[in-house]
């Protein structure tokens, strides 16, 4: 049976709690400002963009980024970094021990077609609703497994896995993209 979802289609800011704390600010059309507070264990994780070029600009702190097998640190003075169009990317906030500085990153894609906003609204909606359910109901292995399935369904580790996750997600009423989160 489908679960009740929190309507987030007009919510401009998504705040996820510690230990993997991160704030996504979607208040500017076609871009995201991402804040990772000092002490957070949040990481971006490996991903790719098949139809978009992604631009990344560190505004504060520093980020360790892997792009097409090359790993490097970027800071605000490094300007805009470009990736995407099939290149595998991975990103992680990196801070000096005791520096107390948050990482702030602005990112956007070309074409500016709203896909980044839909992605961030859905992934944050899934995680925040699962966090709320876990906090209110004590959590369960089954709800964790369903969240994992929905995340796989939404971002897919590989195209083959995506096909299986999509079919299983629809059978279990877990489509991965929800109108309540994105309005689409």
Backbone as CSV, one residue per row, in Angstrom:
resi,resn,N_x,N_y,N_z,CA_x,CA_y,CA_z,C_x,C_y,C_z
1,UNK,0.841,-1.181,0.000,0.000,0.000,0.000,0.887,1.246,0.000
2,UNK,0.578,2.230,-0.828,1.401,3.441,-0.883,1.385,4.185,0.454
3,UNK,2.539,4.730,0.809,2.606,5.472,2.067,2.259,6.936,1.839
4,UNK,1.874,7.588,2.892,1.573,9.014,2.843,2.887,9.790,2.707
5,UNK,2.926,10.757,1.839,4.122,11.563,1.588,3.874,13.000,2.028
6,UNK,4.922,13.639,2.500,4.849,15.048,2.873,4.943,15.881,1.603
7,UNK,4.038,16.812,1.399,4.082,17.681,0.222,5.246,18.660,0.381
8,UNK,6.191,18.601,-0.544,7.391,19.418,-0.477,7.648,20.185,-1.776
9,UNK,6.651,20.249,-2.663,6.870,20.836,-3.988,7.170,22.329,-3.951
10,UNK,6.808,23.023,-2.883,7.122,24.456,-2.793,8.125,24.751,-1.678
11,UNK,8.670,23.722,-1.069,9.653,23.884,0.009,11.000,24.276,-0.598
12,UNK,11.558,25.438,-0.240,12.815,25.870,-0.864,14.070,25.300,-0.221
13,UNK,14.006,24.888,1.051,15.193,24.438,1.770,14.905,23.095,2.423
14,UNK,15.838,22.162,2.265,15.739,20.822,2.838,16.912,20.636,3.796
15,UNK,16.610,20.367,5.054,17.651,20.207,6.071,17.612,18.785,6.589
16,UNK,18.716,18.057,6.377,18.824,16.698,6.877,19.692,16.711,8.139
17,UNK,19.319,15.904,9.143,19.983,15.962,10.446,21.322,15.214,10.495
18,UNK,22.059,15.458,11.580,23.279,14.707,11.863,22.914,13.253,12.095
19,UNK,23.797,12.328,11.825,25.226,12.530,11.588,25.585,12.922,10.148
20,UNK,24.684,12.680,9.184,24.957,13.026,7.787,24.236,14.331,7.431
21,UNK,24.458,15.359,8.241,23.756,16.631,8.079,24.162,17.325,6.785
22,UNK,23.158,17.881,6.125,23.372,18.655,4.907,22.130,19.514,4.688
23,UNK,22.324,20.691,4.109,21.213,21.591,3.792,21.252,21.865,2.297
24,UNK,20.138,21.598,1.628,19.990,21.896,0.207,19.099,23.112,0.072
25,UNK,19.620,24.194,-0.506,18.839,25.411,-0.736,18.522,25.472,-2.224
26,UNK,17.228,25.334,-2.548,16.761,25.331,-3.938,15.997,26.609,-4.267
27,UNK,16.253,27.677,-3.523,15.475,28.904,-3.683,15.817,29.681,-4.953
28,UNK,16.952,29.383,-5.583,17.314,30.007,-6.861,17.047,28.985,-7.961
29,UNK,16.260,29.370,-8.960,15.877,28.446,-10.021,17.107,27.879,-10.730
30,UNK,17.066,26.564,-10.974,18.079,25.842,-11.737,19.455,25.806,-11.082
31,UNK,19.510,25.978,-9.765,20.781,25.771,-9.064,20.492,25.318,-7.644
32,UNK,21.480,24.697,-7.050,21.389,24.271,-5.657,22.595,24.817,-4.915
33,UNK,22.352,25.327,-3.712,23.444,25.672,-2.811,23.397,24.638,-1.704
34,UNK,24.508,23.936,-1.529,24.579,22.823,-0.593,25.527,23.208,0.532
35,UNK,25.044,23.093,1.771,25.845,23.407,2.963,26.046,22.124,3.755
36,UNK,27.309,21.815,4.012,27.651,20.651,4.831,28.324,21.182,6.091
37,UNK,27.649,21.082,7.251,28.229,21.645,8.468,29.458,20.861,8.933
38,UNK,30.319,21.544,9.670,31.475,20.879,10.269,30.976,19.708,11.106
39,UNK,31.653,18.581,11.016,31.288,17.397,11.792,30.336,16.452,11.092
40,UNK,29.788,16.830,9.945,28.878,15.957,9.214,29.657,14.854,8.503
41,UNK,29.047,13.669,8.407,29.665,12.566,7.659,29.085,12.451,6.251
42,UNK,28.265,13.424,5.830,27.620,13.399,4.519,28.654,13.335,3.399
43,UNK,28.381,12.528,2.397,29.161,12.506,1.157,28.193,12.464,-0.012
44,UNK,28.647,12.926,-1.137,27.829,12.953,-2.332,27.629,11.567,-2.919
45,UNK,28.657,10.775,-2.932,28.573,9.442,-3.521,28.813,9.477,-5.019
46,UNK,29.212,8.342,-5.536,29.527,8.228,-6.954,28.255,8.333,-7.794
47,UNK,28.319,9.090,-8.878,27.173,9.255,-9.770,27.664,9.750,-11.132
48,UNK,26.758,9.880,-12.065,27.100,10.396,-13.382,25.923,11.175,-13.951
49,UNK,26.212,11.959,-14.962,25.187,12.733,-15.671,25.284,12.362,-17.144
50,UNK,24.258,11.705,-17.655,24.293,11.295,-19.052,23.933,12.425,-20.004
51,UNK,23.016,13.290,-19.599,22.504,14.292,-20.534,22.777,15.722,-20.080
52,UNK,23.589,15.901,-19.041,23.838,17.234,-18.505,25.333,17.448,-18.268
53,UNK,25.738,18.683,-18.384,27.054,19.097,-17.924,26.832,19.746,-16.569
54,UNK,27.603,19.325,-15.559,27.430,19.865,-14.207,28.553,20.847,-13.898
55,UNK,28.173,21.930,-13.226,29.125,22.958,-12.802,29.104,23.014,-11.282
56,UNK,30.272,23.077,-10.685,30.425,23.050,-9.242,31.349,24.188,-8.831
57,UNK,30.905,24.977,-7.841,31.716,26.080,-7.349,31.694,26.068,-5.826
58,UNK,32.876,25.915,-5.214,32.982,25.962,-3.755,32.946,27.431,-3.331
59,UNK,32.034,27.748,-2.419,31.913,29.116,-1.904,32.629,29.274,-0.570
60,UNK,32.715,28.185,0.221,33.412,28.199,1.510,33.889,26.784,1.819
61,UNK,34.990,26.684,2.527,35.541,25.374,2.862,36.274,24.778,1.675
62,UNK,36.407,23.469,1.697,37.026,22.780,0.563,36.347,21.441,0.359
63,UNK,36.372,20.972,-0.863,35.740,19.700,-1.212,36.745,18.825,-1.933
64,UNK,36.722,17.550,-1.612,37.525,16.577,-2.362,36.598,15.977,-3.410
65,UNK,36.997,16.062,-4.656,36.161,15.631,-5.773,36.948,14.624,-6.611
66,UNK,36.265,13.564,-7.044,36.836,12.625,-8.010,36.043,12.767,-9.296
67,UNK,36.754,12.947,-10.379,36.115,13.131,-11.676,36.904,12.339,-12.705
68,UNK,36.246,11.352,-13.304,36.870,10.488,-14.309,38.186,9.893,-13.812
69,UNK,38.176,9.410,-12.559,39.337,8.724,-12.011,40.407,9.629,-11.424
70,UNK,40.253,10.929,-11.499,41.221,11.881,-10.949,40.615,12.522,-9.702
71,UNK,41.356,12.513,-8.577,40.860,13.092,-7.326,41.654,14.346,-6.997
72,UNK,40.935,15.394,-6.595,41.592,16.658,-6.262,40.721,17.441,-5.293
73,UNK,41.319,18.414,-4.614,40.587,19.298,-3.698,40.302,20.606,-4.406
74,UNK,39.110,21.145,-4.169,38.775,22.457,-4.728,38.357,23.393,-3.600
75,UNK,38.716,24.639,-3.775,38.369,25.713,-2.834,37.750,26.845,-3.636
76,UNK,37.311,27.878,-2.949,36.642,28.993,-3.630,37.545,29.643,-4.679
77,UNK,38.819,29.735,-4.406,39.730,30.394,-5.360,39.951,29.577,-6.635
78,UNK,39.480,28.331,-6.662,39.653,27.494,-7.850,38.604,27.755,-8.925
79,UNK,37.584,28.552,-8.613,36.570,28.884,-9.610,35.599,27.741,-9.847
80,UNK,35.071,27.678,-11.050,34.039,26.706,-11.411,34.691,25.455,-11.997
81,UNK,34.272,24.297,-11.506,34.728,23.003,-12.005,33.606,22.427,-12.868
82,UNK,33.960,21.853,-13.992,32.973,21.304,-14.928,33.114,19.793,-15.016
83,UNK,31.976,19.089,-14.992,31.954,17.636,-15.146,30.666,17.219,-15.808
84,UNK,30.510,15.927,-15.969,29.250,15.422,-16.496,29.365,14.838,-17.875
85,UNK,28.221,14.695,-18.516,28.102,14.056,-19.832,28.790,12.695,-19.871
86,UNK,28.387,11.837,-18.930,28.867,10.473,-18.899,30.063,10.250,-18.005
87,UNK,30.740,11.308,-17.561,31.896,11.158,-16.684,31.408,10.799,-15.283
88,UNK,32.021,9.789,-14.677,31.648,9.421,-13.313,32.227,10.444,-12.351
89,UNK,31.402,10.842,-11.377,31.810,11.846,-10.396,31.603,11.305,-8.999
90,UNK,32.408,11.786,-8.079,32.212,11.487,-6.671,32.691,12.693,-5.893
91,UNK,31.974,13.054,-4.853,32.371,14.228,-4.092,32.236,14.012,-2.606
92,UNK,33.115,14.649,-1.851,33.064,14.548,-0.398,33.589,15.835,0.196
93,UNK,32.873,16.355,1.175,33.374,17.506,1.909,34.578,17.095,2.730
94,UNK,35.584,17.892,2.725,36.789,17.577,3.485,37.185,18.807,4.272
95,UNK,37.415,18.649,5.573,37.756,19.791,6.415,38.990,19.471,7.229
96,UNK,39.763,20.487,7.535,40.889,20.309,8.444,40.332,19.985,9.828
97,UNK,41.000,19.110,10.563,40.549,18.772,11.913,40.559,20.030,12.767
98,UNK,39.414,20.315,13.374,39.315,21.455,14.279,39.121,22.794,13.597
99,UNK,38.951,22.826,12.255,38.802,24.127,11.605,37.408,24.714,11.804
100,UNK,36.416,23.865,12.124,35.067,24.346,12.408,34.382,25.010,11.236
101,UNK,34.881,24.799,10.034,34.326,25.478,8.863,33.378,24.561,8.105
102,UNK,32.247,25.115,7.706,31.332,24.338,6.880,31.771,24.405,5.418
103,UNK,31.303,23.425,4.650,31.514,23.412,3.205,30.251,23.984,2.567
104,UNK,30.404,24.961,1.676,29.273,25.535,0.941,29.606,25.444,-0.547
105,UNK,28.723,24.791,-1.291,28.946,24.545,-2.711,27.715,24.994,-3.485
106,UNK,27.933,25.656,-4.608,26.852,25.987,-5.539,27.024,25.082,-6.746
107,UNK,25.932,24.477,-7.190,26.020,23.650,-8.396,24.803,23.857,-9.284
108,UNK,25.026,23.654,-10.566,23.971,23.796,-11.566,24.359,22.961,-12.773
109,UNK,23.405,22.766,-13.660,23.659,21.966,-14.859,23.228,22.716,-16.102
110,UNK,23.775,22.308,-17.207,23.325,22.713,-18.540,22.933,21.440,-19.264
111,UNK,21.800,21.361,-19.889,20.825,22.433,-19.981,20.148,22.678,-18.640
112,UNK,19.663,23.893,-18.462,18.932,24.284,-17.250,17.463,23.911,-17.462
113,UNK,17.173,22.633,-17.232,15.846,22.101,-17.545,15.025,21.715,-16.321
114,UNK,15.499,22.070,-15.125,14.766,21.752,-13.909,15.024,20.362,-13.362
115,UNK,15.818,19.546,-14.069,16.046,18.165,-13.634,16.780,18.100,-12.296
116,UNK,17.719,18.996,-12.052,18.462,18.993,-10.788,17.523,19.255,-9.614
117,UNK,16.612,20.209,-9.772,15.659,20.503,-8.708,14.749,19.307,-8.438
118,UNK,14.240,18.669,-9.487,13.387,17.498,-9.321,14.162,16.394,-8.601
119,UNK,15.412,16.193,-9.005,16.250,15.175,-8.363,16.406,15.470,-6.869
120,UNK,16.834,16.692,-6.527,17.077,17.026,-5.119,15.800,17.019,-4.294
121,UNK,14.685,17.450,-4.864,13.419,17.421,-4.125,13.015,15.977,-3.809
122,UNK,13.151,15.095,-4.782,12.746,13.708,-4.573,13.680,12.970,-3.628
123,UNK,14.977,13.116,-3.794,15.897,12.374,-2.925,15.800,12.876,-1.486
124,UNK,15.682,14.194,-1.295,15.543,14.722,0.059,14.185,14.373,0.648
125,UNK,13.118,14.403,-0.156,11.805,14.004,0.327,11.785,12.561,0.798
126,UNK,12.378,11.668,0.009,12.447,10.259,0.398,13.178,10.099,1.726
127,UNK,14.345,10.712,1.836,15.169,10.552,3.040,14.511,11.216,4.246
128,UNK,13.985,12.421,4.089,13.356,13.110,5.220,12.091,12.398,5.688
129,UNK,11.265,11.913,4.756,10.073,11.176,5.170,10.469,9.872,5.873
130,UNK,11.501,9.194,5.391,11.963,7.967,6.046,12.531,8.282,7.424
131,UNK,13.245,9.391,7.559,13.788,9.807,8.858,12.653,10.117,9.820
132,UNK,11.630,10.843,9.349,10.469,11.153,10.191,9.760,9.881,10.629
133,UNK,9.566,8.932,9.689,8.905,7.667,10.024,9.716,6.898,11.059
134,UNK,11.017,6.839,10.870,11.894,6.110,11.781,11.856,6.723,13.176
135,UNK,11.880,8.057,13.260,11.846,8.735,14.554,10.508,8.558,15.258
136,UNK,9.419,8.514,14.483,8.082,8.414,15.071,7.665,6.983,15.392
137,UNK,8.223,6.015,14.661,7.768,4.636,14.820,8.865,3.701,15.303
138,UNK,10.008,4.248,15.658,11.080,3.402,16.156,11.903,2.746,15.067
139,UNK,11.558,2.944,13.794,12.330,2.395,12.686,12.199,0.882,12.584
140,UNK,12.561,0.341,11.447,12.551,-1.107,11.260,13.459,-1.444,10.097
141,UNK,13.905,-2.687,10.092,14.723,-3.166,8.984,13.963,-3.099,7.667
142,UNK,12.641,-3.375,7.717,11.819,-3.342,6.507,11.746,-1.923,5.947
143,UNK,11.541,-0.903,6.805,11.460,0.468,6.296,12.811,0.916,5.742
144,UNK,13.905,0.475,6.364,15.234,0.787,5.827,15.433,0.133,4.461
145,UNK,14.965,-1.111,4.333,15.090,-1.818,3.056,14.255,-1.142,1.971
146,UNK,13.040,-0.688,2.329,12.204,0.005,1.351,12.831,1.329,0.925
147,UNK,13.416,2.072,1.877,14.097,3.320,1.521,15.254,3.020,0.574
148,UNK,16.025,2.003,0.879,17.140,1.630,0.001,16.632,1.290,-1.401
149,UNK,15.557,0.525,-1.477,14.967,0.192,-2.777,14.519,1.451,-3.505
150,UNK,13.856,2.366,-2.787,13.402,3.603,-3.428,14.576,4.450,-3.901
151,UNK,15.630,4.526,-3.118,16.805,5.287,-3.545,17.457,4.638,-4.755
152,UNK,17.567,3.310,-4.750,18.099,2.621,-5.923,17.199,2.862,-7.125
153,UNK,15.896,2.806,-6.891,14.937,3.043,-7.962,15.106,4.446,-8.520
154,UNK,15.365,5.400,-7.652,15.459,6.791,-8.074,16.791,7.115,-8.749
155,UNK,17.897,6.697,-8.170,19.194,7.094,-8.738,19.922,5.972,-9.461
156,UNK,19.568,4.738,-9.202,20.082,3.562,-9.891,21.600,3.469,-9.953
157,UNK,22.121,2.395,-9.423,23.560,2.164,-9.436,24.036,1.905,-10.865
158,UNK,23.311,1.114,-11.608,23.620,0.864,-13.017,22.317,0.813,-13.793
159,UNK,22.425,0.877,-15.114,21.211,0.817,-15.934,20.500,-0.524,-15.764
160,UNK,21.230,-1.612,-15.619,20.605,-2.918,-15.433,19.877,-2.977,-14.107
161,UNK,20.546,-2.549,-13.044,19.922,-2.533,-11.728,18.713,-1.608,-11.739
162,UNK,18.799,-0.509,-12.480,17.686,0.424,-12.555,16.441,-0.260,-13.113
163,UNK,16.600,-1.060,-14.133,15.448,-1.749,-14.729,14.777,-2.664,-13.713
164,UNK,15.575,-3.417,-12.955,15.026,-4.323,-11.942,14.382,-3.520,-10.809
165,UNK,15.068,-2.456,-10.339,14.549,-1.646,-9.238,13.247,-0.945,-9.627
166,UNK,13.178,-0.461,-10.857,11.960,0.218,-11.311,10.788,-0.756,-11.311
167,UNK,10.989,-1.944,-11.861,9.906,-2.936,-11.902,9.477,-3.326,-10.487
168,UNK,10.436,-3.617,-9.622,10.121,-3.999,-8.250,9.509,-2.823,-7.492
169,UNK,10.011,-1.620,-7.720,9.463,-0.432,-7.070,8.007,-0.202,-7.429
170,UNK,7.665,-0.356,-8.695,6.269,-0.155,-9.103,5.370,-1.236,-8.523
171,UNK,5.853,-2.489,-8.475,5.063,-3.569,-7.895,4.776,-3.281,-6.426
172,UNK,5.747,-2.699,-5.716,5.601,-2.399,-4.287,5.094,-0.978,-4.033
173,UNK,4.605,-0.299,-5.050,4.112,1.077,-4.950,5.186,2.037,-4.443
174,UNK,6.397,1.887,-4.935,7.525,2.748,-4.558,8.163,3.286,-5.837
175,UNK,7.509,4.218,-6.552,8.016,4.639,-7.859,9.299,5.465,-7.826
176,UNK,9.685,6.035,-6.684,10.931,6.798,-6.607,10.778,8.278,-6.900
177,UNK,9.848,8.680,-7.759,9.593,10.096,-8.063,8.148,10.382,-7.666
178,UNK,7.966,11.406,-6.833,6.649,11.686,-6.285,6.228,13.116,-6.545
179,UNK,4.986,13.283,-6.984,4.429,14.609,-7.236,4.432,15.469,-5.973
180,UNK,4.239,14.837,-4.816,4.211,15.592,-3.560,5.534,16.311,-3.295
181,UNK,6.645,15.754,-3.766,7.964,16.354,-3.542,8.311,17.388,-4.596
182,UNK,8.010,17.083,-5.835,8.504,17.926,-6.929,7.408,18.687,-7.676
183,UNK,6.156,18.327,-7.488,5.069,18.970,-8.218,5.025,18.545,-9.673
184,UNK,5.788,17.531,-10.034,5.860,17.077,-11.429,5.457,15.637,-11.547
